[in-house]
Amino acid sequence: MGIERANLLAKEASNRDMIDVQFTYSKVQIRNINDKKLTEDWQCRWMQSKNGKWTRLIYPEINMTRLSADFYCNQIITGHGIFGAFQNRMFGKDCKCHCGEGERIKHVLKECPVWA
């Protein structure tokens, strides 16, 4: 009975215009799909986050490429460290720049007549 059933199904399949074939994703395809979804979700959270506004100005798009930066670059990218605004917020220290304005990263890098 089993062979007769197999023969009948084979005959029906050979008479069809289209063949029913099911393919599954390879491990590499699954990893690529997951990486793409992860990156899309991460980008969405990055753009909607209330934190990291300054860093988002520098890096509006996330990516998986590693950066090589030093201690000073990291302070500029994150807005943490030796800048007066951060020191004032964290430790209550004076936040005045050498020119008398508030010492924010944007001020030091772009606006300050002493540093820029």
Backbone atoms as SQL, in Angstrom:
CREATE TABLE atoms (id INTEGER PRIMARY KEY, chain TEXT, resi INTEGER, resn TEXT, atom TEXT, x REAL, y REAL, z REAL);
INSERT INTO atoms VALUES
  (1, 'A', 1, 'MET', 'N', 0.817, -1.200, 0.000),
  (2, 'A', 1, 'MET', 'CA', 0.000, 0.000, 0.000),
  (3, 'A', 1, 'MET', 'C', 0.862, 1.266, 0.000),
  (4, 'A', 2, 'GLY', 'N', 2.009, 1.244, 0.695),
  (5, 'A', 2, 'GLY', 'CA', 2.866, 2.408, 0.780),
  (6, 'A', 2, 'GLY', 'C', 3.464, 2.788, -0.556),
  (7, 'A', 3, 'ILE', 'N', 3.901, 1.800, -1.338),
  (8, 'A', 3, 'ILE', 'CA', 4.518, 2.088, -2.633),
  (9, 'A', 3, 'ILE', 'C', 3.471, 2.591, -3.615),
  (10, 'A', 4, 'GLU', 'N', 2.290, 2.027, -3.561),
  (11, 'A', 4, 'GLU', 'CA', 1.214, 2.490, -4.452),
  (12, 'A', 4, 'GLU', 'C', 0.881, 3.954, -4.173),
  (13, 'A', 5, 'ARG', 'N', 0.831, 4.308, -2.902),
  (14, 'A', 5, 'ARG', 'CA', 0.540, 5.708, -2.518),
  (15, 'A', 5, 'ARG', 'C', 1.664, 6.626, -3.006),
  (16, 'A', 6, 'ALA', 'N', 2.904, 6.206, -2.847),
  (17, 'A', 6, 'ALA', 'CA', 4.043, 7.009, -3.296),
  (18, 'A', 6, 'ALA', 'C', 4.012, 7.181, -4.807),
  (19, 'A', 7, 'ASN', 'N', 3.700, 6.119, -5.522),
  (20, 'A', 7, 'ASN', 'CA', 3.610, 6.202, -6.989),
  (21, 'A', 7, 'ASN', 'C', 2.500, 7.161, -7.419),
  (22, 'A', 8, 'LEU', 'N', 1.362, 7.105, -6.738),
  (23, 'A', 8, 'LEU', 'CA', 0.239, 7.982, -7.062),
  (24, 'A', 8, 'LEU', 'C', 0.621, 9.451, -6.828),
  (25, 'A', 9, 'LEU', 'N', 1.260, 9.733, -5.692),
  (26, 'A', 9, 'LEU', 'CA', 1.683, 11.105, -5.391),
  (27, 'A', 9, 'LEU', 'C', 2.737, 11.587, -6.381),
  (28, 'A', 10, 'ALA', 'N', 3.650, 10.707, -6.779),
  (29, 'A', 10, 'ALA', 'CA', 4.678, 11.081, -7.755),
  (30, 'A', 10, 'ALA', 'C', 4.050, 11.390, -9.103),
  (31, 'A', 11, 'LYS', 'N', 3.068, 10.594, -9.495),
  (32, 'A', 11, 'LYS', 'CA', 2.392, 10.828, -10.780),
  (33, 'A', 11, 'LYS', 'C', 1.642, 12.158, -10.754),
  (34, 'A', 12, 'GLU', 'N', 0.953, 12.448, -9.638),
  (35, 'A', 12, 'GLU', 'CA', 0.236, 13.724, -9.511),
  (36, 'A', 12, 'GLU', 'C', 1.211, 14.905, -9.563),
  (37, 'A', 13, 'ALA', 'N', 2.334, 14.763, -8.892),
  (38, 'A', 13, 'ALA', 'CA', 3.319, 15.843, -8.865),
  (39, 'A', 13, 'ALA', 'C', 3.923, 16.078, -10.241),
  (40, 'A', 14, 'SER', 'N', 4.142, 15.011, -10.998),
  (41, 'A', 14, 'SER', 'CA', 4.751, 15.170, -12.328),
  (42, 'A', 14, 'SER', 'C', 3.792, 15.809, -13.323),
  (43, 'A', 15, 'ASN', 'N', 2.507, 15.761, -13.058),
  (44, 'A', 15, 'ASN', 'CA', 1.516, 16.365, -13.954),
  (45, 'A', 15, 'ASN', 'C', 1.286, 17.853, -13.667),
  (46, 'A', 16, 'ARG', 'N', 1.822, 18.366, -12.560),
  (47, 'A', 16, 'ARG', 'CA', 1.622, 19.772, -12.197),
  (48, 'A', 16, 'ARG', 'C', 2.557, 20.670, -12.997),
  (49, 'A', 17, 'ASP', 'N', 2.097, 21.917, -13.184),
  (50, 'A', 17, 'ASP', 'CA', 2.945, 22.906, -13.845),
  (51, 'A', 17, 'ASP', 'C', 4.037, 23.424, -12.909),
  (52, 'A', 18, 'MET', 'N', 3.713, 23.502, -11.620),
  (53, 'A', 18, 'MET', 'CA', 4.679, 24.006, -10.643),
  (54, 'A', 18, 'MET', 'C', 4.988, 22.911, -9.630),
  (55, 'A', 19, 'ILE', 'N', 6.208, 22.899, -9.176),
  (56, 'A', 19, 'ILE', 'CA', 6.635, 21.901, -8.208),
  (57, 'A', 19, 'ILE', 'C', 6.655, 22.551, -6.827),
  (58, 'A', 20, 'ASP', 'N', 6.101, 21.853, -5.847),
  (59, 'A', 20, 'ASP', 'CA', 6.115, 22.338, -4.464),
  (60, 'A', 20, 'ASP', 'C', 7.492, 22.065, -3.862),
  (61, 'A', 21, 'VAL', 'N', 8.206, 23.139, -3.580),
  (62, 'A', 21, 'VAL', 'CA', 9.528, 23.008, -2.974),
  (63, 'A', 21, 'VAL', 'C', 9.595, 23.973, -1.801),
  (64, 'A', 22, 'GLN', 'N', 10.115, 23.499, -0.706),
  (65, 'A', 22, 'GLN', 'CA', 10.282, 24.349, 0.461),
  (66, 'A', 22, 'GLN', 'C', 11.759, 24.454, 0.786),
  (67, 'A', 23, 'PHE', 'N', 12.242, 25.687, 0.873),
  (68, 'A', 23, 'PHE', 'CA', 13.625, 25.917, 1.257),
  (69, 'A', 23, 'PHE', 'C', 13.640, 26.573, 2.625),
  (70, 'A', 24, 'THR', 'N', 14.605, 26.215, 3.409),
  (71, 'A', 24, 'THR', 'CA', 14.785, 26.881, 4.695),
  (72, 'A', 24, 'THR', 'C', 15.979, 27.825, 4.573),
  (73, 'A', 25, 'TYR', 'N', 16.051, 28.786, 5.480),
  (74, 'A', 25, 'TYR', 'CA', 17.163, 29.730, 5.481),
  (75, 'A', 25, 'TYR', 'C', 18.429, 29.051, 6.001),
  (76, 'A', 26, 'SER', 'N', 19.555, 29.445, 5.450),
  (77, 'A', 26, 'SER', 'CA', 20.837, 28.957, 5.962),
  (78, 'A', 26, 'SER', 'C', 21.174, 29.715, 7.246),
  (79, 'A', 27, 'LYS', 'N', 22.161, 29.223, 7.981),
  (80, 'A', 27, 'LYS', 'CA', 22.579, 29.896, 9.214),
  (81, 'A', 27, 'LYS', 'C', 23.079, 31.310, 8.924),
  (82, 'A', 28, 'VAL', 'N', 23.783, 31.474, 7.812),
  (83, 'A', 28, 'VAL', 'CA', 24.292, 32.799, 7.443),
  (84, 'A', 28, 'VAL', 'C', 23.134, 33.746, 7.130),
  (85, 'A', 29, 'GLN', 'N', 22.125, 33.255, 6.401),
  (86, 'A', 29, 'GLN', 'CA', 20.968, 34.095, 6.085),
  (87, 'A', 29, 'GLN', 'C', 20.221, 34.489, 7.355),
  (88, 'A', 30, 'ILE', 'N', 20.056, 33.550, 8.263),
  (89, 'A', 30, 'ILE', 'CA', 19.370, 33.844, 9.529),
  (90, 'A', 30, 'ILE', 'C', 20.160, 34.888, 10.318),
  (91, 'A', 31, 'ARG', 'N', 21.491, 34.735, 10.368),
  (92, 'A', 31, 'ARG', 'CA', 22.319, 35.709, 11.083),
  (93, 'A', 31, 'ARG', 'C', 22.210, 37.089, 10.440),
  (94, 'A', 32, 'ASN', 'N', 22.221, 37.151, 9.106),
  (95, 'A', 32, 'ASN', 'CA', 22.107, 38.441, 8.416),
  (96, 'A', 32, 'ASN', 'C', 20.750, 39.092, 8.659),
  (97, 'A', 33, 'ILE', 'N', 19.689, 38.305, 8.632),
  (98, 'A', 33, 'ILE', 'CA', 18.340, 38.828, 8.907),
  (99, 'A', 33, 'ILE', 'C', 18.273, 39.364, 10.337),
  (100, 'A', 34, 'ASN', 'N', 18.808, 38.589, 11.278),
  (101, 'A', 34, 'ASN', 'CA', 18.800, 39.023, 12.678),
  (102, 'A', 34, 'ASN', 'C', 19.646, 40.275, 12.888),
  (103, 'A', 35, 'ASP', 'N', 20.815, 40.337, 12.250),
  (104, 'A', 35, 'ASP', 'CA', 21.672, 41.524, 12.369),
  (105, 'A', 35, 'ASP', 'C', 20.974, 42.762, 11.823),
  (106, 'A', 36, 'LYS', 'N', 20.294, 42.608, 10.695),
  (107, 'A', 36, 'LYS', 'CA', 19.582, 43.743, 10.095),
  (108, 'A', 36, 'LYS', 'C', 18.468, 44.228, 11.023),
  (109, 'A', 37, 'LYS', 'N', 17.701, 43.300, 11.582),
  (110, 'A', 37, 'LYS', 'CA', 16.614, 43.653, 12.497),
  (111, 'A', 37, 'LYS', 'C', 17.170, 44.313, 13.763),
  (112, 'A', 38, 'LEU', 'N', 18.246, 43.758, 14.293),
  (113, 'A', 38, 'LEU', 'CA', 18.878, 44.324, 15.481),
  (114, 'A', 38, 'LEU', 'C', 19.352, 45.748, 15.221),
  (115, 'A', 39, 'THR', 'N', 19.987, 45.966, 14.079),
  (116, 'A', 39, 'THR', 'CA', 20.486, 47.294, 13.724),
  (117, 'A', 39, 'THR', 'C', 19.334, 48.282, 13.550),
  (118, 'A', 40, 'GLU', 'N', 18.246, 47.848, 12.906),
  (119, 'A', 40, 'GLU', 'CA', 17.079, 48.727, 12.730),
  (120, 'A', 40, 'GLU', 'C', 16.470, 49.101, 14.074),
  (121, 'A', 41, 'ASP', 'N', 16.325, 48.117, 14.966),
  (122, 'A', 41, 'ASP', 'CA', 15.771, 48.390, 16.298),
  (123, 'A', 41, 'ASP', 'C', 16.682, 49.323, 17.096),
  (124, 'A', 42, 'TRP', 'N', 17.976, 49.084, 17.010),
  (125, 'A', 42, 'TRP', 'CA', 18.953, 49.907, 17.717),
  (126, 'A', 42, 'TRP', 'C', 18.899, 51.344, 17.205),
  (127, 'A', 43, 'GLN', 'N', 18.837, 51.522, 15.892),
  (128, 'A', 43, 'GLN', 'CA', 18.766, 52.866, 15.307),
  (129, 'A', 43, 'GLN', 'C', 17.507, 53.589, 15.778),
  (130, 'A', 44, 'CYS', 'N', 16.396, 52.874, 15.817),
  (131, 'A', 44, 'CYS', 'CA', 15.130, 53.466, 16.269),
  (132, 'A', 44, 'CYS', 'C', 15.249, 53.920, 17.727),
  (133, 'A', 45, 'ARG', 'N', 15.785, 53.054, 18.589),
  (134, 'A', 45, 'ARG', 'CA', 15.963, 53.429, 20.000),
  (135, 'A', 45, 'ARG', 'C', 16.948, 54.582, 20.140),
  (136, 'A', 46, 'TRP', 'N', 18.001, 54.579, 19.326),
  (137, 'A', 46, 'TRP', 'CA', 19.015, 55.646, 19.355),
  (138, 'A', 46, 'TRP', 'C', 18.379, 56.989, 19.028),
  (139, 'A', 47, 'MET', 'N', 17.538, 57.045, 18.003),
  (140, 'A', 47, 'MET', 'CA', 16.920, 58.296, 17.582),
  (141, 'A', 47, 'MET', 'C', 15.858, 58.780, 18.572),
  (142, 'A', 48, 'GLN', 'N', 15.210, 57.862, 19.282),
  (143, 'A', 48, 'GLN', 'CA', 14.141, 58.234, 20.204),
  (144, 'A', 48, 'GLN', 'C', 14.627, 58.472, 21.634),
  (145, 'A', 49, 'SER', 'N', 15.871, 58.148, 21.917),
  (146, 'A', 49, 'SER', 'CA', 16.393, 58.270, 23.273),
  (147, 'A', 49, 'SER', 'C', 16.487, 59.734, 23.706),
  (148, 'A', 50, 'LYS', 'N', 16.204, 59.963, 24.973),
  (149, 'A', 50, 'LYS', 'CA', 16.349, 61.303, 25.538),
  (150, 'A', 50, 'LYS', 'C', 17.803, 61.567, 25.922),
  (151, 'A', 51, 'ASN', 'N', 18.583, 60.521, 26.058),
  (152, 'A', 51, 'ASN', 'CA', 20.000, 60.645, 26.414),
  (153, 'A', 51, 'ASN', 'C', 20.856, 60.702, 25.151),
  (154, 'A', 52, 'GLY', 'N', 22.042, 61.225, 25.287),
  (155, 'A', 52, 'GLY', 'CA', 23.012, 61.203, 24.198),
  (156, 'A', 52, 'GLY', 'C', 22.753, 62.188, 23.081),
  (157, 'A', 53, 'LYS', 'N', 22.107, 63.307, 23.376),
  (158, 'A', 53, 'LYS', 'CA', 21.802, 64.286, 22.318),
  (159, 'A', 53, 'LYS', 'C', 23.071, 64.797, 21.644),
  (160, 'A', 54, 'TRP', 'N', 24.096, 65.087, 22.442),
  (161, 'A', 54, 'TRP', 'CA', 25.349, 65.586, 21.866),
  (162, 'A', 54, 'TRP', 'C', 26.006, 64.510, 21.001),
  (163, 'A', 55, 'THR', 'N', 26.061, 63.296, 21.510),
  (164, 'A', 55, 'THR', 'CA', 26.680, 62.200, 20.762),
  (165, 'A', 55, 'THR', 'C', 25.916, 61.938, 19.472),
  (166, 'A', 56, 'ARG', 'N', 24.604, 62.077, 19.502),
  (167, 'A', 56, 'ARG', 'CA', 23.779, 61.876, 18.301),
  (168, 'A', 56, 'ARG', 'C', 24.085, 62.919, 17.233),
  (169, 'A', 57, 'LEU', 'N', 24.487, 64.125, 17.647),
  (170, 'A', 57, 'LEU', 'CA', 24.896, 65.133, 16.662),
  (171, 'A', 57, 'LEU', 'C', 26.162, 64.694, 15.929),
  (172, 'A', 58, 'ILE', 'N', 27.049, 64.007, 16.643),
  (173, 'A', 58, 'ILE', 'CA', 28.297, 63.532, 16.046),
  (174, 'A', 58, 'ILE', 'C', 28.058, 62.257, 15.245),
  (175, 'A', 59, 'TYR', 'N', 27.268, 61.345, 15.799),
  (176, 'A', 59, 'TYR', 'CA', 26.972, 60.058, 15.157),
  (177, 'A', 59, 'TYR', 'C', 25.460, 59.871, 15.030),
  (178, 'A', 60, 'PRO', 'N', 24.830, 60.442, 14.004),
  (179, 'A', 60, 'PRO', 'CA', 23.383, 60.286, 13.863),
  (180, 'A', 60, 'PRO', 'C', 22.969, 58.859, 13.482),
  (181, 'A', 61, 'GLU', 'N', 23.846, 58.146, 12.806),
  (182, 'A', 61, 'GLU', 'CA', 23.543, 56.774, 12.389),
  (183, 'A', 61, 'GLU', 'C', 24.440, 55.813, 13.161),
  (184, 'A', 62, 'ILE', 'N', 23.837, 54.767, 13.709),
  (185, 'A', 62, 'ILE', 'CA', 24.643, 53.757, 14.387),
  (186, 'A', 62, 'ILE', 'C', 25.202, 52.806, 13.340),
  (187, 'A', 63, 'ASN', 'N', 26.278, 52.134, 13.681),
  (188, 'A', 63, 'ASN', 'CA', 26.786, 51.058, 12.835),
  (189, 'A', 63, 'ASN', 'C', 27.612, 50.117, 13.689),
  (190, 'A', 64, 'MET', 'N', 27.931, 48.981, 13.120),
  (191, 'A', 64, 'MET', 'CA', 28.631, 47.943, 13.863),
  (192, 'A', 64, 'MET', 'C', 30.151, 48.090, 13.770),
  (193, 'A', 65, 'THR', 'N', 30.631, 49.108, 13.073),
  (194, 'A', 65, 'THR', 'CA', 32.064, 49.302, 12.927),
  (195, 'A', 65, 'THR', 'C', 32.647, 49.832, 14.234),
  (196, 'A', 66, 'ARG', 'N', 33.721, 49.245, 14.654),
  (197, 'A', 66, 'ARG', 'CA', 34.366, 49.702, 15.888),
  (198, 'A', 66, 'ARG', 'C', 35.142, 50.979, 15.630),
  (199, 'A', 67, 'LEU', 'N', 35.114, 51.847, 16.615),
  (200, 'A', 67, 'LEU', 'CA', 35.879, 53.092, 16.543),
  (201, 'A', 67, 'LEU', 'C', 37.118, 52.953, 17.406),
  (202, 'A', 68, 'SER', 'N', 38.166, 53.599, 16.992),
  (203, 'A', 68, 'SER', 'CA', 39.322, 53.671, 17.883),
  (204, 'A', 68, 'SER', 'C', 39.457, 55.132, 18.291),
  (205, 'A', 69, 'ALA', 'N', 39.279, 55.368, 19.564),
  (206, 'A', 69, 'ALA', 'CA', 39.358, 56.732, 20.089),
  (207, 'A', 69, 'ALA', 'C', 40.141, 56.682, 21.389),
  (208, 'A', 70, 'ASP', 'N', 40.679, 57.802, 21.766),
  (209, 'A', 70, 'ASP', 'CA', 41.442, 57.855, 23.005),
  (210, 'A', 70, 'ASP', 'C', 40.614, 58.522, 24.104),
  (211, 'A', 71, 'PHE', 'N', 41.230, 58.715, 25.232),
  (212, 'A', 71, 'PHE', 'CA', 40.602, 59.290, 26.409),
  (213, 'A', 71, 'PHE', 'C', 39.951, 60.641, 26.101),
  (214, 'A', 72, 'TYR', 'N', 40.642, 61.490, 25.366),
  (215, 'A', 72, 'TYR', 'CA', 40.147, 62.839, 25.089),
  (216, 'A', 72, 'TYR', 'C', 39.010, 62.828, 24.067),
  (217, 'A', 73, 'CYS', 'N', 39.144, 62.015, 23.039),
  (218, 'A', 73, 'CYS', 'CA', 38.060, 61.898, 22.043),
  (219, 'A', 73, 'CYS', 'C', 36.782, 61.393, 22.700),
  (220, 'A', 74, 'ASN', 'N', 36.922, 60.419, 23.592),
  (221, 'A', 74, 'ASN', 'CA', 35.746, 59.882, 24.278),
  (222, 'A', 74, 'ASN', 'C', 35.051, 60.946, 25.114),
  (223, 'A', 75, 'GLN', 'N', 35.807, 61.852, 25.715),
  (224, 'A', 75, 'GLN', 'CA', 35.196, 62.934, 26.486),
  (225, 'A', 75, 'GLN', 'C', 34.401, 63.866, 25.576),
  (226, 'A', 76, 'ILE', 'N', 34.921, 64.139, 24.404),
  (227, 'A', 76, 'ILE', 'CA', 34.215, 65.005, 23.452),
  (228, 'A', 76, 'ILE', 'C', 32.964, 64.308, 22.932),
  (229, 'A', 77, 'ILE', 'N', 33.092, 63.036, 22.569),
  (230, 'A', 77, 'ILE', 'CA', 31.963, 62.288, 22.003),
  (231, 'A', 77, 'ILE', 'C', 30.836, 62.133, 23.013),
  (232, 'A', 78, 'THR', 'N', 31.174, 61.840, 24.271),
  (233, 'A', 78, 'THR', 'CA', 30.145, 61.582, 25.279),
  (234, 'A', 78, 'THR', 'C', 29.673, 62.826, 26.011),
  (235, 'A', 79, 'GLY', 'N', 30.461, 63.896, 25.971),
  (236, 'A', 79, 'GLY', 'CA', 30.100, 65.100, 26.715),
  (237, 'A', 79, 'GLY', 'C', 30.467, 65.012, 28.181),
  (238, 'A', 80, 'HIS', 'N', 31.214, 63.987, 28.564),
  (239, 'A', 80, 'HIS', 'CA', 31.642, 63.803, 29.946),
  (240, 'A', 80, 'HIS', 'C', 33.098, 64.217, 30.080),
  (241, 'A', 81, 'GLY', 'N', 33.540, 64.402, 31.285),
  (242, 'A', 81, 'GLY', 'CA', 34.963, 64.640, 31.506),
  (243, 'A', 81, 'GLY', 'C', 35.288, 66.026, 31.996),
  (244, 'A', 82, 'ILE', 'N', 36.272, 66.646, 31.372),
  (245, 'A', 82, 'ILE', 'CA', 36.866, 67.878, 31.889),
  (246, 'A', 82, 'ILE', 'C', 36.089, 69.142, 31.557),
  (247, 'A', 83, 'PHE', 'N', 35.059, 69.055, 30.778),
  (248, 'A', 83, 'PHE', 'CA', 34.320, 70.256, 30.388),
  (249, 'A', 83, 'PHE', 'C', 33.513, 70.787, 31.567),
  (250, 'A', 84, 'GLY', 'N', 33.492, 72.120, 31.680),
  (251, 'A', 84, 'GLY', 'CA', 32.879, 72.778, 32.825),
  (252, 'A', 84, 'GLY', 'C', 31.426, 72.423, 33.062),
  (253, 'A', 85, 'ALA', 'N', 30.634, 72.310, 32.003),
  (254, 'A', 85, 'ALA', 'CA', 29.209, 71.997, 32.167),
  (255, 'A', 85, 'ALA', 'C', 29.031, 70.641, 32.846),
  (256, 'A', 86, 'PHE', 'N', 29.816, 69.653, 32.450),
  (257, 'A', 86, 'PHE', 'CA', 29.742, 68.325, 33.071),
  (258, 'A', 86, 'PHE', 'C', 30.252, 68.376, 34.507),
  (259, 'A', 87, 'GLN', 'N', 31.372, 69.053, 34.728),
  (260, 'A', 87, 'GLN', 'CA', 31.937, 69.170, 36.077),
  (261, 'A', 87, 'GLN', 'C', 30.957, 69.876, 37.017),
  (262, 'A', 88, 'ASN', 'N', 30.249, 70.875, 36.500),
  (263, 'A', 88, 'ASN', 'CA', 29.258, 71.587, 37.301),
  (264, 'A', 88, 'ASN', 'C', 28.075, 70.682, 37.629),
  (265, 'A', 89, 'ARG', 'N', 27.596, 69.956, 36.635),
  (266, 'A', 89, 'ARG', 'CA', 26.441, 69.077, 36.827),
  (267, 'A', 89, 'ARG', 'C', 26.758, 67.954, 37.810),
  (268, 'A', 90, 'MET', 'N', 27.952, 67.386, 37.726),
  (269, 'A', 90, 'MET', 'CA', 28.294, 66.241, 38.558),
  (270, 'A', 90, 'MET', 'C', 28.850, 66.629, 39.931),
  (271, 'A', 91, 'PHE', 'N', 29.647, 67.684, 39.974),
  (272, 'A', 91, 'PHE', 'CA', 30.392, 67.983, 41.199),
  (273, 'A', 91, 'PHE', 'C', 30.185, 69.398, 41.729),
  (274, 'A', 92, 'GLY', 'N', 29.350, 70.193, 41.049),
  (275, 'A', 92, 'GLY', 'CA', 29.087, 71.547, 41.496),
  (276, 'A', 92, 'GLY', 'C', 30.244, 72.509, 41.282),
  (277, 'A', 93, 'LYS', 'N', 31.175, 72.142, 40.409),
  (278, 'A', 93, 'LYS', 'CA', 32.334, 73.006, 40.146),
  (279, 'A', 93, 'LYS', 'C', 31.953, 74.152, 39.219),
  (280, 'A', 94, 'ASP', 'N', 32.812, 75.156, 39.171),
  (281, 'A', 94, 'ASP', 'CA', 32.608, 76.313, 38.298),
  (282, 'A', 94, 'ASP', 'C', 32.578, 75.852, 36.842),
  (283, 'A', 95, 'CYS', 'N', 31.610, 76.364, 36.078),
  (284, 'A', 95, 'CYS', 'CA', 31.481, 75.928, 34.686),
  (285, 'A', 95, 'CYS', 'C', 31.858, 77.023, 33.704),
  (286, 'A', 96, 'LYS', 'N', 32.619, 78.004, 34.153),
  (287, 'A', 96, 'LYS', 'CA', 33.009, 79.111, 33.269),
  (288, 'A', 96, 'LYS', 'C', 34.218, 78.726, 32.424),
  (289, 'A', 97, 'CYS', 'N', 34.147, 79.127, 31.159),
  (290, 'A', 97, 'CYS', 'CA', 35.260, 78.961, 30.228),
  (291, 'A', 97, 'CYS', 'C', 36.262, 80.088, 30.485),
  (292, 'A', 98, 'HIS', 'N', 37.441, 80.009, 29.896),
  (293, 'A', 98, 'HIS', 'CA', 38.450, 81.067, 30.032),
  (294, 'A', 98, 'HIS', 'C', 37.953, 82.401, 29.481),
  (295, 'A', 99, 'CYS', 'N', 37.010, 82.347, 28.545),
  (296, 'A', 99, 'CYS', 'CA', 36.485, 83.587, 27.961),
  (297, 'A', 99, 'CYS', 'C', 35.322, 84.155, 28.770),
  (298, 'A', 100, 'GLY', 'N', 34.853, 83.419, 29.782),
  (299, 'A', 100, 'GLY', 'CA', 33.770, 83.903, 30.628),
  (300, 'A', 100, 'GLY', 'C', 32.418, 83.273, 30.339),
  (301, 'A', 101, 'GLU', 'N', 32.261, 82.621, 29.209),
  (302, 'A', 101, 'GLU', 'CA', 31.004, 81.941, 28.866),
  (303, 'A', 101, 'GLU', 'C', 30.946, 80.585, 29.580),
  (304, 'A', 102, 'GLY', 'N', 29.766, 79.949, 29.530),
  (305, 'A', 102, 'GLY', 'CA', 29.638, 78.601, 30.070),
  (306, 'A', 102, 'GLY', 'C', 30.447, 77.621, 29.223),
  (307, 'A', 103, 'GLU', 'N', 31.207, 76.754, 29.879),
  (308, 'A', 103, 'GLU', 'CA', 32.094, 75.847, 29.147),
  (309, 'A', 103, 'GLU', 'C', 31.359, 74.555, 28.770),
  (310, 'A', 104, 'ARG', 'N', 30.734, 74.590, 27.605),
  (311, 'A', 104, 'ARG', 'CA', 30.102, 73.418, 27.015),
  (312, 'A', 104, 'ARG', 'C', 30.991, 72.948, 25.872),
  (313, 'A', 105, 'ILE', 'N', 30.847, 71.719, 25.471),
  (314, 'A', 105, 'ILE', 'CA', 31.689, 71.184, 24.394),
  (315, 'A', 105, 'ILE', 'C', 31.505, 71.987, 23.116),
  (316, 'A', 106, 'LYS', 'N', 30.260, 72.249, 22.754),
  (317, 'A', 106, 'LYS', 'CA', 29.992, 72.998, 21.524),
  (318, 'A', 106, 'LYS', 'C', 30.662, 74.371, 21.581),
  (319, 'A', 107, 'HIS', 'N', 30.589, 75.011, 22.738),
  (320, 'A', 107, 'HIS', 'CA', 31.216, 76.327, 22.896),
  (321, 'A', 107, 'HIS', 'C', 32.730, 76.226, 22.687),
  (322, 'A', 108, 'VAL', 'N', 33.356, 75.257, 23.346),
  (323, 'A', 108, 'VAL', 'CA', 34.816, 75.116, 23.263),
  (324, 'A', 108, 'VAL', 'C', 35.255, 74.800, 21.838),
  (325, 'A', 109, 'LEU', 'N', 34.533, 73.922, 21.157),
  (326, 'A', 109, 'LEU', 'CA', 34.942, 73.488, 19.816),
  (327, 'A', 109, 'LEU', 'C', 34.591, 74.477, 18.711),
  (328, 'A', 110, 'LYS', 'N', 33.479, 75.216, 18.869),
  (329, 'A', 110, 'LYS', 'CA', 33.004, 76.037, 17.753),
  (330, 'A', 110, 'LYS', 'C', 32.905, 77.530, 18.026),
  (331, 'A', 111, 'GLU', 'N', 32.645, 77.920, 19.264),
  (332, 'A', 111, 'GLU', 'CA', 32.275, 79.307, 19.533),
  (333, 'A', 111, 'GLU', 'C', 33.315, 80.111, 20.305),
  (334, 'A', 112, 'CYS', 'N', 34.106, 79.474, 21.119),
  (335, 'A', 112, 'CYS', 'CA', 35.001, 80.178, 22.043),
  (336, 'A', 112, 'CYS', 'C', 36.132, 80.904, 21.311),
  (337, 'A', 113, 'PRO', 'N', 36.307, 82.206, 21.584),
  (338, 'A', 113, 'PRO', 'CA', 37.412, 82.934, 20.950),
  (339, 'A', 113, 'PRO', 'C', 38.781, 82.477, 21.465),
  (340, 'A', 114, 'VAL', 'N', 38.822, 81.878, 22.644),
  (341, 'A', 114, 'VAL', 'CA', 40.090, 81.406, 23.201),
  (342, 'A', 114, 'VAL', 'C', 40.482, 80.047, 22.606),
  (343, 'A', 115, 'TRP', 'N', 39.520, 79.115, 22.505),
  (344, 'A', 115, 'TRP', 'CA', 39.820, 77.735, 22.099),
  (345, 'A', 115, 'TRP', 'C', 39.500, 77.427, 20.643),
  (346, 'A', 116, 'ALA', 'N', 38.453, 77.989, 20.105),
  (347, 'A', 116, 'ALA', 'CA', 37.991, 77.577, 18.761),
  (348, 'A', 116, 'ALA', 'C', 38.900, 78.059, 17.653);
